[in-house]
Amino acid sequence: MTGHGIVAYASYLPRHRLRHADLGAALGVKSGSGSRVAASFDEDSTTLGVEAARRALTGPPGAIFFATTSPAYLDKTNAAALHAALGLGRDGLAVDLAGSARSGTGALLAAAAAGGLAVLADVRTGLPGSADERGGADGAAAFLFGGPDEAIAELAARVSVTAEFLDRWRLPGEPASRRWEDRFGLESYLPLVTEAGRRALQEAGVTEPDHVVVTSPNPLVARRASALFPARVPAGRLPGHAGAADAGLALADVLDRAAPGESVLLLAAADGCDALVLRVTGRIAQGRQAHPLAAQLAAGRDVAYATYLTWRGLLDREPPRRPEPDLPAAPPSARSQAWKFAFTGSRCGRCAFAHLPAARVCKGCGAVDAMEPLPLSATRGTVVTFTADRLAYSPSPPLIDVVVDFDGGGRYTMELADASPAEVAIGMRVEPTFRRLYTAGGTHNYFWKVRPVEEER
């Protein structure tokens, strides 16, 4: 096939883990061992997508194709927030592909055809005790498609088949999906998977692929289809089904391990089947992501089951006895887009004083309109002091405020994520992370927090 290949990729798994044993003990059911990856209260599909996208991005992508089954907004383009958080200005297309798990492969194929960035992100919520709660996962993956001369993986063939049957669905406004009996889905999917997989391998001229990845919301399909298409290399461990992000996370894991010249068969069975055959190029060693999926999966911090249910809105607890935050107003958010979404301050061109947020008049030398943009979303810093505020409004109290000195200049007070008060210390190294501060009046207030740098803890 001609077209674009994958030139860069990245994955992102939230740091919290819900242990199956805790789930089973709370509900009095057998839940098995292991844990599921859980997004924090301040993470949604948009923030997860930003984290994966900024790890993969090497320059302006031209277009962003954002896939999710759990959009933060309807009747509004969520990809526009990703575009703004990546500091891309006004140039380029940003569009959502939302509603079903198949949106993930749709974004990959759109980016492969047109070039650009495919971002796949999801927060999967199941009712307490359900298979979706136990076997789901939250996460994101991003793939940058460019010219074949730069590709680390080339798309050799693709085949798509579609069929209409009621296997999994969710009505607008419902918190979790409904599922038909898995054996019905298995009978419907297996012929589609077999047809798409065989045709794709034939078109690519591959008899036995080195890697085979099968993703489907139906767990029986994934197990049976893997037996139909054996692989030379054993599959890696994945976090659980992550909706529209599932195919992306599985592909990222393969690219973490694949060798030059190896072939990859990706089968995504959701409302049909998409079969993609990719060939790994000699550039893979230089193009692997900095944070392998297996390492992210092995890390993490436990979250109590009651806390998890509260984060998901499935357990109503008494809110803090403090006034709720005001509705974020659209005009000031638009005026401060570079600061609010891209975390860009300013540096004086005369004395190099760093201003957070950006300013027109320098606090160091008094120069007016002599500023240069100072992007800080990729800049780490050091905690110089902190406080745990148990009186301030927070969906998950206490709120931890830290004063951060950023490397290269600039100091700002920020909220600390993914840590408890007992873990905070002066001198702790932190890095920015895009989060949702709160939601008021149906409006999400996005901004940047900081989180501990794991490798420096």
Buried (B, 14 or more C-beta within 10 A) or exposed (E): BEBBBBBBBBBBBBBBBBBBBBBBEBEEEEBEEBBBBBBBBBBBBBBBBBBBBBBBBEEBBBBBBBBBBBBBBEEEBBBBBBBBBBBBEEEBEBBBBBBBBBBBBBBBBBBBBBBBBBBBBBBBBBBBBBEBBBBBBBBBBBBBBBEEEBBBBBBBBBBBBEEEEEBBEBEEEEEBBEBBEBEBBBEBBBEBBBBBBBBBBEBBEBEEBBBBBBBBBBBBBBEBBBEBBEBEBEBBEBBBBBBBBBBBBBBBBBBBBBEEEBBBBBBBBBBBBBBBBBBBBEBBEEBBBEBBBBBBBEEBEEBEBEBBBBBBEBEEEEEBEEEEBEEBEEEEBEEBBBBBBBBBBBBBEEEBBBBBBBBEEBEEEEBEEBBEEBEBBEBBBBBEEBBBBEEBBBBEBBBBBBBBEBEEBBEBEBBBBBBEBEEBEEEBBBBBBBBBBBBBEEBBBBBBBBBBBBEEE
